[in-house]
Amino acid sequence: MVNGVRGSLTRRSGRGVDSVWTLRVDLPRKKGDARKQKAMTFVGPKDEAEEVLARLVVRAGKKKPGEEIKKDLTMSELFELWVKEDSSRDQPRAESTKYHDERRFKNWIEPTFGERVVADITNTDIEDFYATLRRVRPHPKNPRKQLKGLSPNSVVRVHALLAAMMNWGYRRKQLSVNPMEHVNKPRGEALPPRAPSIEEVKALLDYLVEADPLLWLAVRITLTLGLRRSELLALKFGDVVLDRSGDHLRGSIRIEKGVVRVPGENHDFIQTLTKSGAPSHRTLGMDEELCAVFAELIDDKKAMLRAEKADPQMHWDLYVFSDGVGFDPWYPDTLSHKLAAARKEAGVPGGKRSQSRVPITFRSLRVYCASRVYSEKMDVRFAKAILGHASLATTDRYYLAFEDEKLRDATVIIGDLHRRGPLVENAD
């Protein structure tokens, strides 16, 4: 009983998990008013029915006499409110994040929980839902086909979406209870970061320097400066500063923006700030070879603009990675497709990542850059600053790959310290 509110539980049919229950709760009333009750049907074991009844009694006990007990939000209603009103972030949610959140909700959460009242969902319901997502199941439109279960990391992302929605709803008093409070978080699979070998990177560069000089520049910048693909595409000649006054060329690149694809049917792309916002704005120095390549590109752009009778200084506002004059950057996926084709022609690893090999992609080149910086400086803060991460943990967990040869040398050194006698020379 809560504030004079009572509840009752009656089994109508079934046994065990198939039991059908009628749950009744007395509504608050003024003295002399007729008795009123709220009733609902629940299917499940007795302990879960009692848990739902207890929540109904608590909700009813908080109401004033004569005040109607309003139904808690359904999962679909909560999602719509959360998408529209969530302002807990320092920055607005990115378009790609909105898209993926909506896809995860529509594909996985809504078919199971969309019409259910959130307050009536138990932690057991949610954990069983996670287990179902991992299983192979029939295709909803073609019974002859089967859908693969989601990967552990995909289930973790679904969990993160549910937790964000319900935590927000409970804080804003849109929900009377938070079903996620006692849910065991599913575990993902975190493969250790791996970088391409120096030999593979050199083989790709040797091929590109003749086959596709502009793609060579993209790869060279990424493995040297650790730029994200979005930052690479947003690079303009105005972001490049060259000093030609001395005997040797010196230069730097300023990173502040990114070009990202907006997922969906329109396949458009937009220019944004860098992924981590202001913390990832940075100025990075270039080696002499990169400076020389940019000096040549800038001179070529100026000559082209003069030939078109345009202001040569317009080159500052032109994109580096672009077809034609440079008014529009390459489409984000174009860069990845070009790299995949070049990788195949050069004969360097491609395909899916495994424990023993990693394909050369723009992300794995960032891992290569971070790992080389760390091996030289032995300070994760240098790698974090170059890659533009907001957190040291991100750099440490996802971008620092150990070199296999150094790992083998480390264990050999320890073994040599503890050998039983002098080292025996090979007789051969």
Phi and psi in degrees as a GROMACS rama.xvg file:
@    title "Ramachandran Plot"
@    xaxis  label "Phi"
@    yaxis  label "Psi"
@TYPE xy
-128.264  116.983  VAL-2
52.3427  40.8098  ASN-3
80.205  4.25296  GLY-4
-93.5609  127.909  VAL-5
-111.191  159.481  ARG-6
-135.66  156.511  GLY-7
-137.566  156.125  SER-8
-132.689  125.398  LEU-9
-130.606  127.027  THR-10
-80.8927  128.889  ARG-11
-96.7059  -39.3037  ARG-12
-166.095  170.881  SER-13
78.3295  171.432  GLY-14
-137.187  153.326  ARG-15
61.1071  -132.705  GLY-16
-70.5295  -15.1262  VAL-17
-96.6795  10.0122  ASP-18
-65.4571  140.532  SER-19
-110.745  123.02  VAL-20
-118.993  149.351  TRP-21
-108.274  123.314  THR-22
-106.997  127.356  LEU-23
-125.38  138.939  ARG-24
-132.082  130.408  VAL-25
-70.7947  134.818  ASP-26
-87.2026  146.181  LEU-27
-58.5032  141.976  PRO-28
-145.441  157.129  ARG-29
-82.8261  158.307  LYS-30
-58.9622  128.6  LYS-31
94.05  -14.3306  GLY-32
-76.2684  154.685  ASP-33
-69.6807  151.848  ALA-34
-70.3339  134.625  ARG-35
-128.045  145.943  LYS-36
-132.265  153.539  GLN-37
-110.62  130.789  LYS-38
-124.112  149.074  ALA-39
-150.794  159.765  MET-40
-104.487  138.014  THR-41
-133.98  137.827  PHE-42
-114.266  122.398  VAL-43
157.026  -178.416  GLY-44
-68.491  164.947  PRO-45
-63.5939  -40.7342  LYS-46
-62.642  -37.1966  ASP-47
-71.8641  -36.5857  GLU-48
-62.6908  -40.5921  ALA-49
-65.3127  -35.6051  GLU-50
-65.5871  -43.2613  GLU-51
-64.8926  -40.9427  VAL-52
-62.2376  -41.9151  LEU-53
-60.846  -39.2538  ALA-54
-66.6308  -38.1933  ARG-55
-64.3084  -39.5923  LEU-56
-64.8163  -41.8416  VAL-57
-62.3702  -44.6205  VAL-58
-63.1509  -42.2451  ARG-59
-67.3461  -35.6115  ALA-60
-67.4932  -20.9859  GLY-61
-82.7741  -10.7878  LYS-62
-87.0182  154.169  LYS-63
-85.1982  155.105  LYS-64
-54.8092  132.412  PRO-65
86.9434  -12.9964  GLY-66
-83.098  130.547  GLU-67
-73.1341  140.094  GLU-68
-79.0025  112.425  ILE-69
-81.2669  141.497  LYS-70
-67.9313  134.937  LYS-71
-61.0411  162.689  ASP-72
-65.239  147.731  LEU-73
-78.5365  167.318  THR-74
-62.2463  -39.4251  MET-75
-65.5815  -41.4894  SER-76
-64.8347  -39.7197  GLU-77
-63.6652  -42.5528  LEU-78
-61.8789  -43.2575  PHE-79
-62.1551  -42.5297  GLU-80
-65.6064  -43.1973  LEU-81
-62.9397  -44.5084  TRP-82
-62.2146  -38.2247  VAL-83
-78.8921  -37.2921  LYS-84
-114.929  -10.4047  GLU-85
-62.0626  118.367  ASP-86
-125.273  27.8189  SER-87
-77.8461  -12.1945  SER-88
-91.0118  151.085  ARG-89
-69.1955  -31.5878  ASP-90
-119.402  152.771  GLN-91
-59.622  147.895  PRO-92
-63.2432  133.334  ARG-93
-64.3062  152.481  ALA-94
-59.4768  -39.9304  GLU-95
-66.7315  -35.8772  SER-96
-65.8271  -43.3718  THR-97
-57.886  -43.6401  LYS-98
-62.7356  -48.0194  TYR-99
-69.2282  -35.2483  HIS-100
-62.0109  -43.1013  ASP-101
-66.7192  -40.6254  GLU-102
-62.3299  -44.5518  ARG-103
-63.8645  -39.7028  ARG-104
-67.0305  -48.2054  PHE-105
-65.7062  -40.13  LYS-106
-80.1535  -35.5473  ASN-107
-118.871  -45.2683  TRP-108
-81.6814  -46.4568  ILE-109
-61.641  -42.6349  GLU-110
-58.8729  -28.8584  PRO-111
-94.6068  -43.805  THR-112
-117.284  -2.20323  PHE-113
-51.4955  -46.8634  GLY-114
-95.1376  0.0896653  GLU-115
-84.3989  143.567  ARG-116
-69.6367  128.938  VAL-117
-59.6548  -39.9526  VAL-118
-65.4791  -18.9385  ALA-119
-93.3901  -0.649871  ASP-120
-88.1315  132.523  ILE-121
-100.027  164.652  THR-122
-63.5499  -30.8769  ASN-123
-65.1937  -40.1923  THR-124
-56.985  -44.7215  ASP-125
-69.9828  -41.8662  ILE-126
-67.5668  -36.2276  GLU-127
-65.5891  -35.664  ASP-128
-61.8872  -43.236  PHE-129
-60.6781  -42.5239  TYR-130
-63.1613  -38.2266  ALA-131
-65.1804  -38.1784  THR-132
-61.7561  -30.1424  LEU-133
-77.8021  -19.4268  ARG-134
-84.2417  153.333  ARG-135
-71.2515  136.983  VAL-136
-143.423  159.632  ARG-137
-64.814  147.273  PRO-138
-69.6434  131.543  HIS-139
-63.4679  -26.0057  PRO-140
-105.462  -17.1722  LYS-141
-137.644  95.6247  ASN-142
-59.481  -21.0993  PRO-143
-74.5206  -19.1761  ARG-144
-99.9581  159.246  LYS-145
-125.707  144.767  GLN-146
-96.0455  135.676  LEU-147
-67.3599  149.027  LYS-148
-69.4709  156.095  GLY-149
-70.2264  152.706  LEU-150
-72.6724  159.253  SER-151
-55.0617  -39.2829  PRO-152
-67.8163  -33.453  ASN-153
-67.9558  -38.2752  SER-154
-65.3063  -37.4498  VAL-155
-60.6181  -39.179  VAL-156
-67.7703  -37.3687  ARG-157
-63.5596  -42.1986  VAL-158
-60.4922  -43.3606  HIS-159
-61.8027  -38.3499  ALA-160
-66.5524  -46.3789  LEU-161
-60.1678  -44.7177  LEU-162
-63.3797  -42.2881  ALA-163
-62.2598  -43.5535  ALA-164
-63.7614  -51.1211  MET-165
-73.1302  -36.9095  MET-166
-62.1067  -41.9145  ASN-167
-63.727  -46.4109  TRP-168
-62.0703  -37.9554  GLY-169
-70.4467  -41.3073  TYR-170
-62.4594  -36.7885  ARG-171
-86.587  7.94605  ARG-172
61.668  26.1367  LYS-173
-82.8903  -18.7898  GLN-174
-123.855  141.855  LEU-175
-81.2515  -25.8382  SER-176
-136.868  161.705  VAL-177
-115.963  100.646  ASN-178
-61.595  -18.9972  PRO-179
-80.7195  -5.72516  MET-180
-60.1702  -35.7159  GLU-181
-116.095  18.6901  HIS-182
-81.6106  132.156  VAL-183
-77.1498  122.693  ASN-184
-66.8967  130.416  LYS-185
-67.1583  153.556  PRO-186
-98.2164  138.155  ARG-187
-94.9338  177.821  GLY-188
-112.028  118.009  GLU-189
-110.514  100.588  ALA-190
-73.6221  141.84  LEU-191
-63.64  144.464  PRO-192
-63.371  139.328  PRO-193
-132.56  142.328  ARG-194
-114.364  152.701  ALA-195
-61.6128  156.021  PRO-196
-76.4617  160.269  SER-197
-60.1184  -39.2912  ILE-198
-62.9333  -41.7448  GLU-199
-66.48  -41.2541  GLU-200
-64.6957  -42.6184  VAL-201
-64.9767  -39.1988  LYS-202
-61.9174  -40.8611  ALA-203
-66.6095  -43.8938  LEU-204
-63.6167  -40.3928  LEU-205
-61.6717  -36.3465  ASP-206
-72.0802  -43.7428  TYR-207
-72.052  -29.4864  LEU-208
-58.8898  -28.7896  VAL-209
-101.168  -38.5781  GLU-210
-76.263  -38.6461  ALA-211
-154.007  85.4757  ASP-212
-58.9111  -34.775  PRO-213
-71.2833  -38.3784  LEU-214
-68.9135  -33.9795  LEU-215
-56.7848  -43.3922  TRP-216
-63.9134  -41.0011  LEU-217
-61.8028  -45.4627  ALA-218
-66.0734  -42.9444  VAL-219
-63.3114  -40.969  ARG-220
-65.2736  -42.8651  ILE-221
-65.7306  -44.8692  THR-222
-75.1904  -19.0797  LEU-223
-93.9381  -43.6843  THR-224
-108.353  -8.74127  LEU-225
68.9065  30.5071  GLY-226
-70.4741  147.82  LEU-227
-71.9693  159.572  ARG-228
-58.7748  -41.4852  ARG-229
-63.5195  -38.7695  SER-230
-70.0631  -35.5015  GLU-231
-62.063  -45.2952  LEU-232
-69.8826  -28.5832  LEU-233
-82.201  -3.71035  ALA-234
-67.2562  126.854  LEU-235
-114.552  160.428  LYS-236
-63.1497  -25.3138  PHE-237
-69.344  -16.6346  GLY-238
-83.2308  -8.669  ASP-239
-99.8405  126.015  VAL-240
-114.844  121.917  VAL-241
-116.896  139.553  LEU-242
-113.463  108.038  ASP-243
-103.57  12.7464  ARG-244
-77.551  -29.4522  SER-245
-92.8449  -169.798  GLY-246
-71.0338  -26.6073  ASP-247
-121.908  143.033  HIS-248
-68.8033  136.772  LEU-249
-131.298  149.294  ARG-250
-165.457  169.56  GLY-251
-149.358  164.906  SER-252
-125.81  134.114  ILE-253
-99.7928  126.034  ARG-254
-112.209  118.241  ILE-255
-139.497  -21.1329  GLU-256
-125.79  169.056  LYS-257
-144.736  154.755  GLY-258
-116.442  119.871  VAL-259
-125.207  151.956  VAL-260
-83.2133  135.813  ARG-261
-89.1021  112.553  VAL-262
-63.0964  154.371  PRO-263
129.297  -170.411  GLY-264
-74.0798  -28.1399  GLU-265
-78.9509  -18.2589  ASN-266
51.8238  40.4584  HIS-267
-91.3267  170.151  ASP-268
-136.294  155.321  PHE-269
-133.502  160.156  ILE-270
-98.377  130.725  GLN-271
-131.541  179.299  THR-272
-73.244  168.44  LEU-273
-61.1747  161.958  THR-274
-55.9796  -42.3733  LYS-275
-93.7006  9.93411  SER-276
73.1074  -150.219  GLY-277
-56.3509  -36.5753  ALA-278
-59.2958  -22.8944  PRO-279
-98.2473  4.81939  SER-280
-71.4066  129.583  HIS-281
-156.179  158.235  ARG-282
-117.756  123.361  THR-283
-118.705  136.257  LEU-284
-77.869  150.132  GLY-285
-111.306  148.673  MET-286
-75.2706  170.796  ASP-287
-64.5874  -35.9657  GLU-288
-64.6242  -45.3085  GLU-289
-62.7102  -40.7812  LEU-290
-59.0697  -42.8  CYS-291
-64.787  -40.026  ALA-292
-64.4783  -44.1633  VAL-293
-67.2835  -36.5055  PHE-294
-61.288  -41.3728  ALA-295
-67.2962  -42.2304  GLU-296
-63.308  -42.4922  LEU-297
-64.218  -42.5004  ILE-298
-62.8317  -39.9617  ASP-299
-63.8301  -41.6199  ASP-300
-64.9361  -41.2464  LYS-301
-62.9098  -42.5082  LYS-302
-63.7427  -39.9417  ALA-303
-64.2312  -40.9862  MET-304
-67.8422  -37.388  LEU-305
-63.986  -40.2879  ARG-306
-62.9333  -30.9996  ALA-307
-89.0564  6.52896  GLU-308
58.4947  40.0564  LYS-309
-112.807  166.22  ALA-310
-67.601  121.033  ASP-311
-59.9598  -25.4948  PRO-312
-71.9546  -8.21653  GLN-313
-63.4814  -16.8628  MET-314
-62.5899  -22.3237  HIS-315
-61.947  -26.9827  TRP-316
-100.204  11.0169  ASP-317
-95.4151  144.752  LEU-318
-75.5796  141.735  TYR-319
-70.0549  -44.83  VAL-320
-102.202  91.1137  PHE-321
-156.938  152.584  SER-322
-90.7417  146.589  ASP-323
77.9279  -141.179  GLY-324
-66.9586  -42.5261  VAL-325
122.347  17.4963  GLY-326
-73.6184  -27.8094  PHE-327
-124.679  137.079  ASP-328
-76.673  165.272  PRO-329
-59.0438  147.56  TRP-330
-65.0259  138.85  TYR-331
-50.4238  -43.2323  PRO-332
-72.5  -21.1318  ASP-333
-60.1554  -42.3424  THR-334
-61.8538  -43.0643  LEU-335
-67.3773  -39.7047  SER-336
-66.1096  -39.7888  HIS-337
-61.5364  -42.6302  LYS-338
-66.0236  -40.662  LEU-339
-62.3504  -42.3437  ALA-340
-66.2294  -42.2077  ALA-341
-66.8031  -37.5206  ALA-342
-60.1159  -41.247  ARG-343
-66.7299  -43.8217  LYS-344
-66.6468  -34.4395  GLU-345
-80.3857  -12.5061  ALA-346
76.2538  27.6036  GLY-347
-101.559  161.888  VAL-348
-56.3315  143.438  PRO-349
-139.873  -163.082  GLY-350
78.8847  -159.188  GLY-351
-83.1844  153.241  LYS-352
-71.849  145.611  ARG-353
-139.155  -179.893  SER-354
-66.9796  -27.7901  GLN-355
-102.441  -11.6399  SER-356
-151.467  157.18  ARG-357
-140.445  131.206  VAL-358
-70.6613  152.556  PRO-359
-80.1414  110.081  ILE-360
-127.496  173.862  THR-361
-67.8203  -28.7541  PHE-362
-72.7209  -44.5061  ARG-363
-67.2624  -24.9898  SER-364
-70.4803  -30.8216  LEU-365
-67.4063  -37.9892  ARG-366
-62.8563  -41.6364  VAL-367
-59.3032  -46.8565  TYR-368
-61.4332  -49.2878  CYS-369
-61.4426  -40.9918  ALA-370
-67.8584  -39.5774  SER-371
-66.9595  -40.7373  ARG-372
-62.3608  -44.5292  VAL-373
-65.2873  -39.6673  TYR-374
-66.7096  -27.1319  SER-375
-85.6681  -43.1345  GLU-376
-97.3687  -22.1617  LYS-377
55.2368  36.3882  MET-378
-143.228  114.289  ASP-379
-64.4624  -20.8107  VAL-380
-65.9676  -32.771  ARG-381
-64.0839  -46.8582  PHE-382
-62.6093  -41.6774  ALA-383
-59.8733  -45.6284  LYS-384
-66.2231  -40.2287  ALA-385
-67.7799  -42.0318  ILE-386
-78.1194  -15.3603  LEU-387
78.0906  34.8609  GLY-388
-85.5387  148.899  HIS-389
-83.0656  -19.0892  ALA-390
-131.681  138.797  SER-391
-63.5042  -32.7219  LEU-392
-62.1069  -37.2625  ALA-393
-62.6155  -45.6471  THR-394
-62.8695  -45.8983  THR-395
-65.9649  -40.3007  ASP-396
-81.2225  -37.1983  ARG-397
-111.604  -12.7398  TYR-398
-128.157  -3.82168  TYR-399
-103.108  105.324  LEU-400
-103.835  132.624  ALA-401
-82.1073  144.456  PHE-402
-81.9235  131.356  GLU-403
-57.1777  -40.4718  ASP-404
-65.0078  -39.0784  GLU-405
-68.5555  -34.7022  LYS-406
-63.7398  -43.4751  LEU-407
-64.2918  -42.5848  ARG-408
-62.0986  -37.1529  ASP-409
-62.5924  -43.2638  ALA-410
-72.6085  -32.1199  THR-411
-65.0837  -40.2244  VAL-412
-60.8859  -44.0214  ILE-413
-63.6372  -41.3071  ILE-414
-63.1237  -40.0517  GLY-415
-63.76  -31.2565  ASP-416
-68.2977  -22.2247  LEU-417
-121.145  22.5031  HIS-418
-71.9393  155.664  ARG-419
-74.5147  -28.7343  ARG-420
-152.943  -170.095  GLY-421
-61.7433  152.548  PRO-422
-65.1574  129.581  LEU-423
-89.7867  122.644  VAL-424
-73.5086  145.141  GLU-425
-69.4854  126.484  ASN-426
-63.2375  -26.8815  ALA-427
